């Protein structure tokens, strides 16, 4: 996504996420055959305490000497799937700004945008783009914070690409897989084809809505049925437009407290293999390193150079 400066020559890189409730930091060493997760931790803190907390982390883990990738969380940006405008490459950004100005919930003059090229086309055969847009004030506040603490900020990414980085580390990954990225009050449903995002949709059903669902209580499962229906509709759309075989696997990324047996309950409804993403399956983890779910997206950011 957004590149700020050249990467460090170090074989290590860091991923960082910032929220109103804390900072997540992950440091990865890019070794073969598996990358090594050297460190990950979530630091609860208020926005007013972030400068002090991050300054300590920069000194402790030498974040001024390794490439650091800031990953924007889902609430920090919007994703819009649009037809690629038929304009010269140098005019693409301006054309996209005009195209999305009425689709975002803030003024276009306040927007920072980038785009991801997608493999799919619409029914008219036009190329699709995934436009990433964020408030300039949000980006600037994050950049100012990291630069004020001497953090070696080299790139800014989004949670969707971080999830992709994680899945791309899985050995023998199928050509097409589904992704369910669960957040507190929403979820992102995506399909990845040949390690590129093919489709991305947002659901209002998140961990908060699912926390009371159990496989024993049938009356609690209506919200899960709704989520399964949204998943199935997304997968049906993918199959009909991509002319690919039916999806056989769904990866579930949980950015918070996990829902018991969620993978099994979704698997029963969709009839496909559901896998809870476990960082231990894709990287070597230093002894005694416990991975907090709040750090998963930061880990995906640290894996950026390896994917």
BAFI-3210 file (N, C-alpha, C; in Angstrom, 3 decimals, decimal comma, padded with zeros to 6 digits):
// residues 307
n [1|2|3|4|5|6|7|8|9|10|11|12|13|14|15|16|17|18|19|20|21|22|23|24|25|26|27|28|29|30|31|32|33|34|35|36|37|38|39|40|41|42|43|44|45|46|47|48|49|50|51|52|53|54|55|56|57|58|59|60|61|62|63|64|65|66|67|68|69|70|71|72|73|74|75|76|77|78|79|80|81|82|83|84|85|86|87|88|89|90|91|92|93|94|95|96|97|98|99|100|101|102|103|104|105|106|107|108|109|110|111|112|113|114|115|116|117|118|119|120|121|122|123|124|125|126|127|128|129|130|131|132|133|134|135|136|137|138|139|140|141|142|143|144|145|146|147|148|149|150|151|152|153|154|155|156|157|158|159|160|161|162|163|164|165|166|167|168|169|170|171|172|173|174|175|176|177|178|179|180|181|182|183|184|185|186|187|188|189|190|191|192|193|194|195|196|197|198|199|200|201|202|203|204|205|206|207|208|209|210|211|212|213|214|215|216|217|218|219|220|221|222|223|224|225|226|227|228|229|230|231|232|233|234|235|236|237|238|239|240|241|242|243|244|245|246|247|248|249|250|251|252|253|254|255|256|257|258|259|260|261|262|263|264|265|266|267|268|269|270|271|272|273|274|275|276|277|278|279|280|281|282|283|284|285|286|287|288|289|290|291|292|293|294|295|296|297|298|299|300|301|302|303|304|305|306|307]
n.u [000,837|000,769|003,926|006,653|009,424|012,682|013,281|014,822|018,040|018,071|017,311|015,065|011,709|009,038|005,633|002,955|000,056|-002,333|-004,695|-007,595|-007,501|-005,063|-001,681|-000,346|002,423|004,625|007,438|009,302|011,606|012,983|013,478|014,425|013,136|010,840|009,551|010,506|008,802|009,777|008,901|005,879|003,324|000,607|-000,176|-002,137|-003,365|-004,194|-004,927|-003,529|-001,374|000,179|002,466|004,506|004,526|005,161|007,627|009,224|009,127|010,391|013,037|013,578|013,272|014,662|013,389|013,976|015,810|014,990|012,748|009,489|006,105|003,139|-000,096|-003,276|-006,230|-009,502|-011,466|-010,244|-010,245|-011,914|-013,168|-013,770|-015,257|-014,851|-015,467|-012,689|-011,642|-011,547|-008,939|-005,772|-002,841|-001,548|-003,607|-005,226|-005,557|-006,808|-009,170|-010,304|-010,768|-012,813|-014,720|-015,403|-016,311|-018,931|-019,445|-018,242|-018,102|-017,147|-015,674|-014,277|-011,989|-010,679|-009,663|-007,350|-006,196|-005,728|-005,213|-006,070|-005,366|-007,630|-008,445|-010,858|-013,680|-016,467|-019,937|-019,966|-017,481|-015,543|-012,534|-011,982|-011,370|-010,090|-010,641|-008,910|-009,555|-008,954|-009,350|-007,469|-006,620|-006,528|-004,495|-002,360|-002,146|-001,324|001,114|002,552|002,764|004,357|006,675|007,518|008,508|010,741|010,446|011,101|009,337|008,243|006,259|002,678|-000,017|-003,062|-005,546|-006,687|-004,718|-002,785|-003,957|-003,907|-001,112|-000,586|-002,028|-000,703|001,564|000,947|001,712|001,268|-001,108|-004,433|-005,557|-007,806|-009,341|-011,440|-011,826|-012,561|-012,570|-012,687|-013,882|-014,566|-017,168|-017,887|-017,276|-015,017|-015,448|-013,794|-012,424|-009,676|-007,746|-005,304|-003,417|-004,090|-006,382|-009,710|-012,370|-014,082|-016,038|-018,170|-019,528|-022,015|-021,959|-020,143|-017,639|-018,833|-021,547|-021,570|-020,809|-022,525|-023,406|-023,890|-023,189|-024,922|-027,265|-029,945|-031,600|-029,892|-028,566|-029,366|-028,112|-025,708|-026,550|-027,283|-024,801|-023,554|-025,129|-024,433|-021,767|-022,059|-023,406|-021,438|-019,462|-020,836|-021,157|-018,492|-017,865|-019,566|-018,687|-015,935|-015,525|-014,334|-013,681|-015,830|-015,339|-013,284|-012,254|-012,235|-010,660|-010,434|-009,943|-009,474|-009,788|-009,657|-011,495|-011,986|-014,729|-016,297|-016,042|-016,727|-015,673|-016,438|-019,227|-019,761|-018,721|-020,475|-022,699|-021,914|-020,548|-017,864|-014,314|-013,289|-010,890|-009,314|-007,167|-003,908|-001,071|001,168|001,220|002,394|004,709|007,889|007,898|009,344|010,453|008,251|006,769|003,700|000,932|-001,145|-004,477|-005,041|-002,774|-002,535|-002,999|-000,933|001,206|000,827|001,456|004,181|005,075|005,119|007,336|008,038|006,138]
n.v [-001,192|002,098|003,484|004,761|005,117|003,736|000,276|-001,266|-002,918|-005,001|-008,367|-008,540|-007,464|-005,295|-005,279|-003,112|-002,132|000,394|001,525|002,908|001,658|000,437|-000,712|-002,918|-004,969|-006,694|-008,676|-010,040|-012,418|-012,958|-015,856|-019,061|-022,435|-021,362|-018,277|-016,566|-015,825|-013,516|-011,884|-010,810|-008,716|-007,266|-004,065|-002,593|000,675|004,153|006,657|008,985|007,992|006,755|007,816|007,754|004,987|003,860|005,049|003,800|001,187|001,470|002,009|-000,299|-002,445|-001,659|-000,335|001,709|000,857|-001,209|-002,269|-001,006|-001,743|-000,169|-001,187|-000,508|-000,687|-002,233|-000,287|002,031|002,593|002,558|000,211|-000,030|-001,596|-001,173|-000,399|-000,266|002,864|004,050|005,425|007,113|005,821|007,723|009,363|007,935|007,974|010,474|010,071|007,985|009,238|011,017|009,144|007,834|009,752|010,200|007,951|007,584|008,343|010,843|014,014|014,167|015,678|015,330|012,851|010,135|008,034|004,774|001,907|-001,525|-003,859|-006,140|-009,548|-010,141|-009,454|-007,326|-007,945|-006,851|-007,208|-005,447|-004,422|-004,851|-002,845|-002,515|-000,035|001,734|003,830|006,433|008,699|011,646|012,830|010,715|009,055|010,896|011,402|008,897|008,579|010,817|010,132|007,773|008,692|010,672|009,226|008,130|005,766|003,507|003,917|002,429|001,527|001,677|-000,332|-002,267|-004,055|-006,117|-006,819|-007,637|-009,942|-011,460|-011,736|-013,483|-015,838|-016,540|-017,731|-020,301|-023,688|-025,448|-024,144|-023,929|-022,985|-021,259|-019,752|-019,048|-016,255|-015,352|-012,662|-011,697|-009,075|-006,892|-005,612|-006,179|-007,970|-009,132|-010,510|-012,407|-013,557|-015,303|-015,683|-017,478|-016,297|-013,628|-011,009|-011,551|-010,931|-008,841|-008,310|-006,674|-007,531|-006,921|-008,504|-009,402|-010,309|-009,527|-009,906|-012,628|-013,756|-014,998|-017,240|-020,696|-024,175|-025,827|-024,456|-023,920|-021,736|-019,586|-019,475|-018,126|-015,776|-016,776|-018,339|-016,316|-015,168|-017,346|-017,496|-015,094|-015,656|-017,853|-016,685|-014,919|-016,725|-018,110|-016,083|-015,663|-018,154|-018,160|-015,997|-016,265|-018,680|-020,761|-023,771|-024,922|-023,418|-024,973|-024,528|-022,491|-019,925|-018,737|-015,800|-014,473|-011,564|-011,016|-012,154|-015,580|-017,433|-020,175|-023,254|-022,160|-022,595|-025,251|-025,020|-023,327|-024,881|-027,047|-025,830|-024,844|-026,852|-026,945|-027,137|-025,657|-023,563|-022,470|-019,812|-020,329|-019,013|-020,483|-022,432|-021,383|-019,948|-020,116|-020,101|-018,355|-019,825|-019,875|-017,791|-016,383|-016,041|-013,378|-012,816|-010,197|-009,409|-010,533|-009,266|-007,409|-009,173|-010,191|-007,860|-007,638|-009,782|-008,913|-008,463|-011,004|-012,132]
n.w [000,000|001,041|000,654|002,449|002,765|001,912|002,642|005,541|005,694|007,383|008,473|009,851|010,574|011,596|012,684|013,327|015,088|015,831|018,131|019,831|022,214|022,600|021,732|019,381|018,829|016,706|015,907|013,356|012,138|009,038|008,053|006,604|006,367|007,435|008,616|011,632|014,529|016,590|018,591|020,092|021,279|023,064|024,110|026,339|026,328|026,623|024,072|024,844|026,194|024,338|023,041|024,992|025,555|023,036|022,545|024,443|023,443|020,976|021,762|023,267|021,459|019,277|017,113|015,484|013,715|012,114|009,477|009,708|009,588|009,541|010,256|009,263|011,117|010,799|011,326|010,591|007,895|004,661|002,286|-001,118|-003,796|-007,138|-010,638|-012,812|-013,912|-017,279|-018,055|-018,649|-016,994|-015,362|-014,660|-013,039|-010,191|-009,713|-011,153|-009,707|-007,260|-007,948|-008,637|-006,254|-004,531|-003,636|-002,256|000,140|003,686|004,388|003,451|000,192|-000,157|002,189|002,056|001,834|-000,654|-002,097|-004,207|-004,961|-007,366|-008,766|-009,569|-010,673|-012,880|-013,786|-014,760|-017,267|-018,179|-017,307|-015,671|-012,174|-009,293|-005,980|-003,899|-001,491|001,146|003,449|006,182|005,989|008,319|010,129|009,087|009,184|011,928|012,920|011,533|012,483|015,180|015,131|013,854|015,605|017,669|016,665|015,285|012,652|010,246|007,371|005,627|005,097|005,660|005,170|007,101|005,596|003,683|005,436|006,483|004,165|003,879|005,982|005,300|002,969|003,871|004,478|003,857|000,763|-000,013|-001,140|-004,465|-004,395|-001,642|001,194|003,444|006,694|008,582|011,723|013,733|016,558|016,242|013,658|010,568|008,027|004,910|002,636|-000,505|-001,695|-004,542|-006,127|-004,427|-004,416|-003,605|-004,447|-004,014|-001,670|001,141|003,579|006,720|009,185|011,340|014,053|016,535|018,923|018,438|018,153|020,521|022,333|021,110|021,028|020,429|021,677|022,320|020,478|019,951|020,085|017,749|015,470|014,613|013,804|011,697|009,937|009,377|008,147|005,871|004,580|004,041|002,311|000,132|-000,754|-001,557|-003,538|-005,418|-006,095|-007,297|-009,509|-011,017|-011,327|-012,457|-011,193|-009,285|-006,599|-003,397|-000,967|001,478|004,389|006,051|009,327|011,016|014,131|015,810|018,675|021,561|021,205|019,692|020,983|019,355|016,883|014,332|013,822|013,878|011,711|009,690|009,658|008,577|006,073|004,830|004,188|004,773|007,714|009,124|011,967|012,139|013,116|014,336|014,929|013,020|010,792|011,250|012,956|016,398|019,024|022,068|024,858|023,916|023,782|021,744|021,384|020,367|019,665|018,425|015,942|013,423|013,449|013,321|010,758|009,401|010,006|008,573|006,014|004,254|003,641|002,067]
ca.u [000,000|001,512|005,343|007,171|010,857|013,305|013,325|016,101|018,731|017,957|016,453|013,901|010,765|008,024|004,276|002,385|-001,304|-002,681|-006,134|-007,904|-007,336|-003,722|-000,692|000,132|003,728|005,159|008,734|009,530|012,871|012,646|014,373|013,870|011,950|009,773|009,892|010,494|008,165|010,664|008,219|004,580|002,666|-000,396|-000,013|-003,304|-003,048|-005,050|-004,202|-002,627|-000,193|000,831|003,800|005,423|004,624|005,867|009,023|009,883|009,240|011,413|014,340|013,755|013,348|015,427|012,480|014,538|016,817|014,381|011,558|008,248|004,903|001,916|-001,277|-004,522|-007,293|-010,691|-012,221|-009,455|-010,319|-013,034|-012,831|-014,830|-014,972|-015,388|-014,930|-011,517|-011,945|-010,770|-008,129|-004,337|-002,359|-001,207|-004,845|-006,060|-005,898|-007,794|-010,436|-010,861|-011,274|-014,112|-015,649|-015,832|-016,587|-020,262|-019,568|-017,598|-018,856|-016,467|-015,417|-013,202|-010,774|-010,047|-009,376|-006,134|-006,665|-004,843|-006,064|-005,537|-005,907|-008,272|-008,454|-012,193|-014,315|-017,910|-020,694|-019,672|-016,102|-014,640|-011,627|-012,385|-010,356|-010,476|-010,122|-008,701|-009,609|-008,911|-009,268|-006,099|-006,299|-006,193|-003,166|-001,364|-001,971|-000,513|002,472|003,184|003,083|005,497|007,885|007,939|009,204|011,879|010,147|011,487|008,120|008,545|005,037|001,376|-000,837|-004,402|-005,749|-006,971|-003,452|-002,115|-004,550|-003,357|000,265|-000,617|-002,459|000,301|002,623|000,521|002,222|000,278|-002,365|-005,277|-005,616|-008,853|-009,759|-012,221|-011,288|-013,496|-011,747|-013,649|-013,564|-015,542|-018,533|-018,049|-016,362|-014,684|-015,529|-012,979|-011,971|-008,347|-007,496|-003,884|-002,743|-004,545|-007,770|-010,634|-013,591|-014,085|-017,308|-018,268|-020,731|-022,200|-021,895|-018,793|-017,459|-019,800|-022,820|-021,427|-020,256|-023,476|-023,806|-023,318|-023,704|-025,956|-028,477|-030,416|-032,203|-028,842|-027,807|-029,911|-027,112|-024,714|-027,183|-027,208|-023,411|-023,315|-025,804|-023,598|-020,599|-022,446|-023,698|-020,151|-018,795|-021,598|-020,797|-017,138|-017,873|-020,270|-017,951|-014,541|-015,519|-013,477|-014,386|-016,356|-014,354|-013,267|-011,655|-012,438|-009,774|-011,065|-009,011|-010,218|-009,062|-010,271|-011,844|-012,558|-016,050|-016,110|-016,566|-017,251|-015,265|-017,264|-020,602|-019,814|-018,446|-021,711|-023,655|-021,422|-020,028|-016,472|-013,342|-013,048|-009,631|-008,956|-005,772|-002,985|000,221|002,170|001,226|003,048|006,013|008,529|007,656|010,324|009,931|007,536|006,049|002,268|000,375|-002,424|-005,264|-004,961|-001,517|-002,487|-002,856|000,427|002,093|000,693|002,206|005,600|005,360|004,964|008,511|008,229|005,030]
ca.v [000,000|003,353|003,348|006,036|005,205|002,449|-000,665|-001,533|-004,112|-006,026|-009,508|-008,455|-006,370|-005,187|-004,877|-002,331|-001,613|001,405|001,710|003,727|000,860|-000,084|-000,895|-004,279|-004,994|-008,012|-008,641|-011,289|-012,612|-013,628|-016,984|-020,141|-022,343|-020,613|-017,063|-016,746|-014,769|-013,288|-011,190|-010,172|-008,353|-006,199|-003,152|-001,738|002,041|005,173|007,448|009,960|007,284|006,009|008,342|007,214|003,539|003,553|005,477|002,714|000,032|001,786|001,832|-001,674|-003,407|-001,034|-000,125|002,746|000,245|-002,239|-001,802|-001,099|-001,627|000,165|-001,802|000,155|-001,597|-002,161|000,952|003,172|002,783|001,967|-000,491|000,089|-002,362|-000,363|-000,646|000,546|003,896|003,931|006,637|006,822|005,448|008,903|010,026|006,966|008,402|011,558|009,485|007,202|010,185|011,486|008,014|007,378|010,900|010,101|006,622|007,577|009,113|012,096|014,776|013,596|016,473|014,844|011,428|009,563|006,820|003,895|000,868|-002,866|-004,462|-007,418|-010,464|-010,347|-008,474|-007,287|-008,658|-006,241|-007,498|-004,383|-004,753|-004,348|-002,354|-002,346|001,281|001,921|005,251|006,743|010,125|012,139|013,110|009,443|008,673|011,846|011,214|007,692|008,846|011,745|009,394|006,876|009,454|011,418|008,291|007,618|004,465|003,490|003,602|002,315|001,308|001,631|-001,352|-002,430|-005,361|-007,111|-007,276|-008,358|-011,288|-012,143|-012,103|-014,647|-017,026|-016,895|-018,519|-021,691|-024,576|-026,140|-023,412|-024,137|-021,793|-020,339|-019,984|-017,996|-015,663|-014,669|-011,877|-011,270|-007,972|-006,780|-005,292|-006,415|-008,967|-008,984|-011,777|-012,261|-014,742|-015,115|-016,550|-017,432|-015,420|-012,252|-010,812|-011,561|-010,241|-008,487|-007,753|-006,393|-007,967|-006,249|-009,536|-009,538|-011,128|-009,133|-010,546|-014,083|-014,233|-015,809|-018,384|-021,983|-025,273|-026,527|-023,640|-023,693|-020,408|-018,576|-019,692|-017,411|-014,823|-017,578|-018,705|-015,133|-015,054|-018,431|-017,133|-014,086|-016,369|-018,672|-015,789|-014,426|-017,827|-018,382|-015,024|-015,965|-019,304|-017,851|-014,994|-016,651|-019,973|-021,664|-024,809|-024,486|-023,305|-026,129|-024,180|-021,151|-019,589|-017,818|-015,003|-013,876|-010,452|-010,813|-013,379|-016,542|-018,018|-021,615|-024,147|-021,413|-023,262|-026,437|-024,624|-022,830|-026,021|-027,816|-025,102|-024,603|-028,083|-026,809|-027,223|-024,370|-023,616|-021,322|-019,455|-020,497|-018,489|-021,544|-023,268|-020,720|-019,393|-020,668|-019,194|-018,468|-020,489|-019,062|-016,693|-016,609|-015,130|-012,754|-012,576|-008,780|-009,173|-011,281|-008,371|-006,875|-010,234|-010,152|-006,706|-007,962|-010,787|-008,291|-008,638|-012,414|-012,650]
ca.w [000,000|001,072|000,986|002,937|002,487|001,623|003,751|006,171|005,225|008,412|008,142|010,730|010,341|012,646|012,353|014,423|014,965|016,825|018,333|021,007|023,430|022,808|020,665|019,159|018,174|016,362|015,227|012,631|011,436|007,783|007,860|005,791|005,489|008,091|009,350|013,081|015,320|017,722|019,685|019,847|022,539|023,008|025,234|026,551|026,731|026,031|023,071|025,472|026,698|023,268|022,759|025,992|025,379|021,796|022,720|025,174|022,558|019,965|022,398|023,731|020,355|018,186|015,987|014,620|012,852|011,268|008,752|010,480|008,768|010,265|009,651|009,645|011,526|009,947|011,544|010,134|006,444|003,933|001,051|-002,116|-005,005|-008,233|-011,980|-013,125|-014,923|-018,518|-018,156|-018,591|-015,666|-014,568|-014,248|-012,344|-008,829|-009,804|-011,613|-008,601|-006,264|-008,431|-008,689|-004,926|-003,663|-003,043|-001,659|001,447|004,683|004,698|002,224|-000,611|000,044|003,417|001,856|001,256|-001,321|-002,862|-004,778|-005,173|-008,579|-008,497|-010,704|-011,218|-013,743|-013,592|-015,792|-018,568|-018,521|-016,874|-014,580|-010,873|-008,371|-004,590|-003,511|-000,055|001,472|004,873|006,476|006,058|009,719|010,777|008,614|009,669|013,372|013,097|011,046|013,418|016,402|014,915|013,534|016,792|018,563|015,882|014,696|011,242|009,497|005,939|004,852|005,766|005,023|005,729|007,720|004,561|003,135|006,514|006,494|002,994|004,194|006,868|004,573|001,957|004,505|004,645|002,801|-000,071|000,029|-002,304|-005,330|-003,937|-000,259|001,817|004,666|007,592|009,498|012,728|014,624|017,645|015,826|012,216|010,012|006,622|004,190|001,430|-001,230|-002,265|-005,688|-006,504|-003,469|-004,570|-003,193|-005,568|-003,592|-000,250|001,590|005,013|007,430|010,479|012,383|014,573|017,733|019,942|018,100|018,184|021,787|023,088|020,302|021,431|019,630|022,445|022,388|019,111|019,831|019,999|016,528|014,313|014,139|013,085|010,418|009,075|008,931|007,193|004,619|003,926|003,527|001,159|-000,992|-001,259|-002,247|-004,767|-006,360|-006,566|-008,203|-010,757|-011,792|-011,561|-013,131|-010,426|-008,532|-005,308|-002,327|-000,073|002,770|004,933|007,160|010,272|011,813|015,234|016,416|019,978|022,278|020,251|019,929|021,127|018,312|015,743|013,095|013,622|013,598|010,333|008,810|009,551|007,750|004,715|004,245|003,766|005,848|008,374|009,854|012,788|011,869|014,238|013,903|015,091|011,816|009,652|011,633|014,141|017,514|020,093|023,266|025,850|023,263|023,688|020,746|021,706|019,151|019,327|017,710|014,689|012,279|013,519|012,834|009,300|008,935|010,094|007,547|004,702|003,401|003,320|001,266]
c.u [000,878|002,953|005,882|008,653|011,406|013,351|014,736|016,721|018,645|017,051|015,235|012,985|009,687|006,677|003,665|000,946|-001,563|-004,193|-006,348|-007,673|-005,929|-002,876|-000,337|001,430|004,140|006,466|009,016|010,926|012,587|013,686|013,675|014,056|010,797|010,327|009,793|009,821|008,997|009,950|006,856|003,934|001,668|-000,297|-001,266|-002,859|-004,010|-004,251|-003,202|-001,348|000,629|002,232|004,815|005,628|005,437|007,338|009,826|010,113|010,304|012,799|014,598|013,993|014,011|014,579|012,919|015,504|016,259|013,146|010,306|007,061|003,712|000,739|-002,520|-005,567|-008,561|-011,447|-011,498|-009,588|-011,603|-012,499|-014,026|-014,412|-015,652|-014,818|-013,724|-011,875|-011,019|-010,028|-006,658|-003,888|-002,103|-002,446|-005,724|-006,493|-006,963|-009,159|-011,104|-011,423|-012,656|-015,145|-016,205|-016,324|-017,950|-020,480|-018,947|-018,331|-018,100|-016,078|-014,199|-011,900|-010,013|-009,559|-007,978|-006,559|-005,511|-005,757|-005,305|-006,176|-006,447|-008,328|-009,808|-012,660|-015,805|-018,610|-020,461|-018,231|-015,117|-013,803|-012,110|-011,165|-010,935|-009,826|-010,074|-008,715|-009,665|-008,891|-007,803|-005,684|-005,900|-004,782|-002,096|-001,100|-001,098|000,934|003,216|003,621|004,326|006,778|008,399|008,698|010,395|011,674|010,444|010,300|008,421|007,299|003,808|000,507|-002,219|-004,570|-006,016|-005,684|-002,638|-002,637|-004,029|-001,925|000,325|-000,969|-001,427|001,457|002,240|001,098|001,069|-001,099|-003,140|-005,320|-006,662|-009,323|-010,589|-011,549|-012,442|-012,655|-012,678|-013,093|-014,688|-016,961|-018,768|-017,132|-016,151|-014,677|-014,809|-012,766|-010,637|-008,151|-006,052|-003,130|-003,029|-006,004|-008,662|-011,911|-013,493|-015,406|-017,292|-019,590|-020,812|-022,123|-020,428|-018,757|-018,478|-021,151|-022,758|-021,084|-021,213|-023,960|-023,118|-023,921|-024,760|-027,302|-028,924|-030,936|-031,149|-028,165|-028,329|-028,899|-026,022|-025,256|-027,101|-025,796|-023,092|-023,956|-024,983|-022,341|-020,953|-022,741|-022,408|-019,447|-019,514|-021,267|-019,417|-017,151|-018,511|-019,490|-016,531|-014,420|-014,515|-014,336|-014,874|-015,243|-014,443|-012,723|-011,919|-011,495|-010,452|-009,990|-009,822|-009,365|-009,679|-010,562|-012,521|-013,934|-015,894|-016,810|-017,113|-016,896|-016,128|-018,697|-020,754|-019,614|-019,699|-022,702|-023,213|-020,885|-018,624|-015,577|-013,081|-011,833|-009,445|-007,473|-004,963|-001,604|001,313|002,246|002,055|004,404|006,588|008,369|008,700|009,684|009,334|006,799|004,585|001,659|-001,017|-003,175|-005,235|-003,706|-001,495|-002,274|-001,478|001,432|002,027|001,434|003,701|006,017|005,386|006,133|008,693|007,178|005,105]
c.v [001,250|003,114|004,715|006,208|003,809|001,579|-000,786|-002,794|-005,251|-007,165|-009,576|-007,328|-006,423|-004,820|-004,193|-001,985|-000,659|001,508|002,583|002,980|000,320|-000,167|-002,372|-004,211|-006,431|-007,825|-010,019|-011,277|-013,456|-014,692|-018,063|-021,473|-021,560|-019,338|-017,352|-015,557|-014,587|-012,650|-010,717|-009,879|-007,237|-005,378|-002,290|-000,352|002,998|005,941|008,433|009,309|006,633|006,516|007,745|005,713|003,175|003,958|004,402|001,503|000,249|001,558|000,366|-002,647|-002,826|-000,867|001,018|002,165|-000,865|-001,663|-002,037|-000,847|-001,341|-000,457|-001,093|-000,888|-001,310|-000,841|002,185|003,459|002,181|001,297|-000,422|-000,670|-001,664|-000,840|000,264|001,587|003,766|005,242|006,231|006,591|006,662|009,650|009,138|007,448|009,489|011,017|008,698|008,124|010,697|010,366|007,652|008,513|010,838|008,767|006,538|008,525|010,343|012,748|014,233|014,377|016,029|013,408|011,187|008,243|006,067|002,809|-000,440|-003,404|-005,851|-008,258|-010,522|-009,187|-008,452|-007,984|-008,096|-006,474|-006,426|-004,852|-004,116|-003,890|-002,301|-001,047|001,363|003,410|005,440|008,249|010,539|012,389|011,843|009,012|009,580|011,669|009,990|007,941|009,767|011,029|008,532|007,636|010,234|010,544|007,633|006,197|004,532|003,032|003,590|002,144|001,383|000,664|-001,374|-003,853|-006,457|-007,680|-008,028|-009,790|-012,107|-012,600|-013,379|-015,909|-017,487|-017,693|-019,997|-022,549|-025,238|-025,477|-023,636|-022,865|-020,780|-020,739|-018,801|-017,506|-015,011|-013,994|-011,196|-010,168|-007,844|-006,594|-005,473|-007,556|-008,671|-010,376|-011,602|-013,614|-014,401|-016,149|-016,375|-016,363|-013,934|-012,152|-010,728|-010,793|-009,958|-007,828|-007,560|-006,897|-007,225|-007,231|-009,722|-010,377|-010,796|-009,807|-012,054|-014,641|-015,122|-017,027|-019,642|-023,073|-026,077|-025,796|-023,255|-022,271|-019,307|-018,559|-018,932|-016,416|-015,555|-018,025|-017,540|-014,954|-016,130|-018,130|-016,084|-014,718|-017,140|-017,807|-015,240|-015,506|-018,191|-017,348|-015,297|-017,087|-018,964|-016,880|-015,417|-017,927|-020,933|-022,716|-024,240|-024,410|-024,501|-025,784|-022,718|-020,970|-018,526|-017,132|-014,268|-012,818|-010,091|-012,155|-014,364|-017,045|-019,532|-022,391|-023,411|-022,101|-024,476|-026,073|-024,080|-023,973|-026,870|-027,148|-024,975|-025,861|-027,942|-026,845|-025,833|-024,486|-022,337|-021,024|-019,531|-020,075|-019,551|-022,453|-022,661|-020,109|-020,212|-019,649|-019,423|-019,075|-019,465|-017,878|-017,068|-015,574|-014,670|-012,493|-011,112|-008,445|-009,798|-010,371|-007,708|-007,899|-010,305|-008,985|-006,962|-008,970|-010,190|-008,559|-010,067|-012,925|-012,140]
c.w [000,000|001,496|001,362|002,653|002,280|002,872|004,309|005,578|006,229|007,949|009,056|010,277|011,411|012,042|013,565|014,108|016,130|016,927|019,556|022,306|023,618|021,552|020,584|018,381|017,912|015,613|014,645|012,034|010,204|007,455|007,051|006,519|006,111|008,708|010,842|013,740|016,580|018,904|019,225|021,193|022,280|024,283|025,388|026,999|026,041|024,983|023,688|025,995|025,595|022,945|023,725|025,788|024,139|021,875|023,444|024,276|021,489|020,542|022,741|022,592|019,107|016,918|015,087|013,598|011,965|010,578|009,593|009,552|009,674|009,535|010,176|009,995|010,729|010,106|011,011|008,644|005,897|002,672|000,115|-003,369|-006,179|-009,566|-012,208|-014,178|-016,130|-018,771|-018,187|-017,154|-014,791|-014,068|-013,364|-010,964|-008,840|-010,216|-010,495|-007,517|-006,682|-008,356|-007,313|-004,035|-002,985|-002,331|-000,275|002,385|005,179|003,373|001,495|-000,451|001,291|003,271|001,307|000,616|-001,976|-003,426|-004,914|-006,440|-008,257|-009,773|-011,390|-012,093|-013,441|-014,752|-017,185|-019,005|-018,116|-015,681|-013,280|-010,068|-006,968|-004,120|-001,986|000,225|002,985|005,047|006,604|007,504|010,472|010,392|009,214|011,157|013,653|012,687|012,017|014,690|016,206|014,627|014,740|017,785|017,879|015,370|013,190|010,385|008,003|005,089|005,741|004,983|005,657|006,234|006,689|003,983|004,181|006,607|005,323|003,261|005,032|006,086|003,550|002,547|004,657|003,525|002,049|-000,008|-001,260|-003,154|-004,887|-002,538|000,224|003,089|005,430|008,657|010,498|013,624|015,648|017,132|014,334|011,803|008,539|005,984|002,864|000,771|-001,859|-003,370|-006,128|-005,722|-003,688|-004,142|-004,426|-005,243|-002,101|000,091|003,104|005,559|008,753|011,643|012,795|015,833|018,818|019,701|018,295|019,561|022,586|022,307|020,823|020,571|020,382|022,412|020,975|018,937|019,692|018,635|015,304|013,746|013,365|011,732|009,430|008,527|007,894|005,841|003,855|003,328|002,259|-000,069|-001,608|-002,066|-003,545|-005,841|-006,954|-007,604|-009,544|-011,633|-012,135|-012,383|-012,496|-009,730|-007,198|-004,273|-001,395|001,304|003,112|006,111|008,024|011,096|012,873|015,921|017,761|020,620|021,331|020,679|019,918|020,011|017,085|014,426|012,789|013,242|012,172|009,350|008,598|008,610|006,288|004,034|003,686|004,993|006,418|009,280|010,657|012,569|013,160|013,752|013,999|013,873|010,688|009,975|012,782|015,264|018,588|021,337|024,222|025,236|023,090|022,743|021,171|020,404|018,719|018,528|016,320|013,487|012,269|013,013|011,308|008,699|008,958|009,031|006,137|003,765|002,939|002,370|-000,148]
res [x|x|x|x|x|x|x|x|x|x|x|x|x|x|x|x|x|x|x|x|x|x|x|x|x|x|x|x|x|x|x|x|x|x|x|x|x|x|x|x|x|x|x|x|x|x|x|x|x|x|x|x|x|x|x|x|x|x|x|x|x|x|x|x|x|x|x|x|x|x|x|x|x|x|x|x|x|x|x|x|x|x|x|x|x|x|x|x|x|x|x|x|x|x|x|x|x|x|x|x|x|x|x|x|x|x|x|x|x|x|x|x|x|x|x|x|x|x|x|x|x|x|x|x|x|x|x|x|x|x|x|x|x|x|x|x|x|x|x|x|x|x|x|x|x|x|x|x|x|x|x|x|x|x|x|x|x|x|x|x|x|x|x|x|x|x|x|x|x|x|x|x|x|x|x|x|x|x|x|x|x|x|x|x|x|x|x|x|x|x|x|x|x|x|x|x|x|x|x|x|x|x|x|x|x|x|x|x|x|x|x|x|x|x|x|x|x|x|x|x|x|x|x|x|x|x|x|x|x|x|x|x|x|x|x|x|x|x|x|x|x|x|x|x|x|x|x|x|x|x|x|x|x|x|x|x|x|x|x|x|x|x|x|x|x|x|x|x|x|x|x|x|x|x|x|x|x|x|x|x|x|x|x|x|x|x|x|x|x|x|x|x|x|x|x|x|x|x|x|x|x|x|x|x|x|x|x]
***
